[in-house]
């Protein structure tokens, strides 16, 4: 490998980093907008608002976002909390439609000032009793903590839920920002058992969102949602079951067995899905051929797991681009290191722009990989979005087939995906 594996264990804040034009996906503001009929107030110094504001324009929710900019006087005088209370009242008077809730998002400056969040929220609820309030954090300085921004915001978007009687035979799909494809076998097998699957993106109203709290089980599909799942267990008494997306057929089958045991569902025969996946692998291998493949960790939570799956099925995996090693991928990382010559690149390393190479015919899975190797064959995929189980792997293989057969412009694809650095 080009870099020792120990380099992956360095925390992002411990080294100078590079952020490429291909970086960025679901920012904190965009994730917060998954809660319907709420308004966001972003509280920060003016320079910190650019990313969220541009993203709001790209993705069509700018009317639901407002900013309260802090200057040095606000910070030094300690009048920050008073300004916040005053301006929220003014904001609510100016909005054409009174929201069901307000999500206050604060930047790193709040971590340094030590705001008493609970007291602040209590006072807001007393002033505006018909509106729900919660607070989220856009604080990259906490990226190496137990509650980094991407984890914190998952907890925040479910913090508006209130306790409900779990009378409905529904299952909440959490930890993911994009609903998995309804063609997934998960919908079929759980639907046959009488369960209805719900995701936050299904909710068009605040009332529909509150119905999520009636779910009998929280099916956690991403490590990012672990703290949110624990919080919902404590507040709402909603149990959770962690079922991470995997490229290992053995792991998928084992997770399904554990899930069925938890739900009291009889064993399901997945031979049809395994046969379909085997056919898709063969088709993809014939079309992709021995084209070199590079994978990055913005495409999937498990780049090493994907590399191992492709390598074991005869694909020519050349390299993996990533920022840091996730714990969930450690076992496959060790296997790749011991059994292959696959190269490793840190796309956030400060000198990454100097190491860029032009390999136009390489198949790049992920935007960072496409940028690093300037490939004309891009598999547009972000953190396993829409993928789950056997059908999820087939989705990615179909994308690989299409990317091999067609060329694309990275610049156009970045704009189309709404990525904002």
C-alpha positions, 0 to 999 in steps of 0.5 A: 500500500502507498501509505501505512495503515497506521496513517489511517488511525490519525484523527482528522484534526491531527493533520493539515487537510485538503478539501477537494472540489468533489468534497461535500454531500449532506451538510448539517443544514440539509440533514436538519431539513428532513424534519417537515414544517420546521424552520432553521435558524443558523447562529454563527459568525458570517463566514460560517454560513456560506456552505449551508446557504449555497446548499439551501439554494441548490436543494430548494429549501432556502425559504426555510432557513434564516441566519443570525450572524454574531460579531465580536461584540456579541461574543465578548459581551456575553449578550449572545443568548439574549440576542438569540431569544430576542431574534427568534421572537422577531423571526417568528413574527416575520415568517409568513407561516408559523412553523411547527418547530424551530431547529437552532443550529450553532457553529463551533463558537458555541462550543467555546462559549459554553451555552447552557442549552437546556436553560435556553430551550426551556425559556424558548418553549415558555415564550413560544409554547406552541412551537417545538425547539431543538438545537443542533451543532455544526462544529467540525472541531468536534470531528474527532469526539464521540459526538461529531457533527454527522452523528449529532445531527442524526440525534437532533432530527429525531429529538422533535419526536414525542412519546407515542403509544406503539400501536402500529406494526411499523418499523422506522428506518433510521441513520440514513438520509435517503430512503432505501430503494423500495425494490429491496428485498427488505420491503418484501420480506418484512411486508409479508410479515405484516410490517410497514417500513417508514423513513423520515423522508416519507413524512410530508407533514409534522404530524406524519413525522410524529407518527414515526414514534409509534414504530415498534422497532427502530431499524438502524442502517448506519453507524451515524445513527447510533447515538440517535437510536440510543436516545430514542430508546431512552426517551421513547422506549423504542428498541433498535436493531443495528443492520449495517449495509454490507457487501458480504453475503454471509454477513447479510444472511446473518443479519437477516437471521438476527432480525427475524429472530428479534421480530419472531419471523420464520426463516426466509429463503434468499436463494432467489436473491443470491442467484440474481446477485450472482447473475448480476456479478457475472454481467458486470464482470463481463462489461467492466472487464479488467478496467482498473477500479478505484473506490473512495469512502464518500461512496460507501461506509465500507470501502475496504468491504467493497474492494474485497467483494469486487476483488474476490469476484474477479474485478481489477481493484487498483486503489482505495481513496479515503480520509480515515478508517472506520471501525466497521471496516477494520476486518476487511481492511486487514484482509485487503492488506494481507491478501492484495496489492491494492494501493491506498491514498488519503484524499484529504492529505495536504499534498493530495493535489500534487499527487493527482494523476490523469487516468481517464479510463479508470472506473471511479466509485465516488466523487473523490476518487473521480477527482483524484484520478480525473476519471471519465467513468464515474459511479455517482454514489454517496455513502450507500444511499438507497442501497440495502441487502442483496438488491443494494449490491445489484444497484451498485453493480448496475451503476458500474456497468453504466459508468463503464459504458459511458463517459461523464464530466466530473464537474457536471456530476458534482453540480448535479449532485449539489455538492458544496465544499 
